[in-house]
Amino acid sequence: MRLYLIRHGVTDWNNEKRLQGKSDIPLNAFGELLAKETGEALRDIPFDLAYTSPLIRARRTAELVIGKRSVPILDDPRIEEIGLGIYEGLICKGEGSGSEFFSFFPCSGIVPAAGRRRVL
């Protein structure tokens, strides 16, 4: 079995360095183009099934990668991005709640929960 992991295409919030979390932000034109190009590059891969987050940016990426192939695309909330609460929509420059912002989401990455490793 081979497993292909594909990140969603670009959104305007990615370009603006905004924290997206579970905010349902759509792909922008460049994100759609990248997803189509990824689908073209993977056109010879015989996908049996595609799982996606229910967020529109992930779902649309999957649709564009799969293209006209007859492959089921299943939404699975277990792979949805983590919620960032009141920090969603903020730009990672430290605005918001002072040191609480950096405790929750330092600009160098997400702090893992106790007992977990950080993956970059």
Buried (B, 14 or more C-beta within 10 A) or exposed (E): EEEEEBEBBBBBBBEEEBBBBBBEBBBBEBBBBBBBEBBEEBEEEEBEEBBBBBBBBBBBBBBBBBEEEEBEBEBEEEEBBEEBEEBBBBEBEBEBEEEEBBEBBEEEEBEEEEEEEEEE
